[in-house]
Amino acid sequence: IDAIVARETSGMSRDQKYLRGLFTGGTLTDESATLLYDDLGGIFSFDASDPAFKLADPPKSPGHTIVGLCEDVFTVGRPHPMIDPSIRTERMDQEAEDGEMAVMLLDCVIGYGSHPDPAGAMVPSIEKAKKAAASRGGYLSVVASVTGTDGDFQGLSDQRRKLEAAGVVVMPTNYQATMLVRRMMDRRSK
């Protein structure tokens, strides 16, 4: 884990200081936001217990932000982002323009009722975000977990491989992905 943290943070520029979590699963969103809230000095989200950290303008990410893209503000007139990944990829493309983003934290939920290839749908936006950071002289770390099994028609191993081929650090669970991000952000603050 120490080697991953060192590798993923060493190429970041001084300007890169914020976490952006872009989730399709509401429970996973809440888990990450809760786990990181104190360590990061607050997380902007829909369900922040401190009113100062409630998202005032959901399409914009101030500071450290973790967004459940399954919220009504994003899905009115559109399918849930587990079915239609364009809700998330549009947000990923927007976030790629922010030179202060250091880490992007993602979930990838597979199984019945999910997109046939959620990892594959994210790869172009992940690659675009990483290239944008590199063009500014930095490095964007992308950390994810895949929730599902090899018995799901998308295949857990296949989804992991696609993300890893795009340079994503894939952890076995959302909790472990969040704890890795915690260590990365701690190293960034020193």
Summary of the structure (lengths in Angstrom):
residues: 190
radius of gyration: 15.2
end to end distance: 17.6
largest distance: 44.0
contacts: 643
relative contact order: 0.20
helix: 43%
strand: 17%
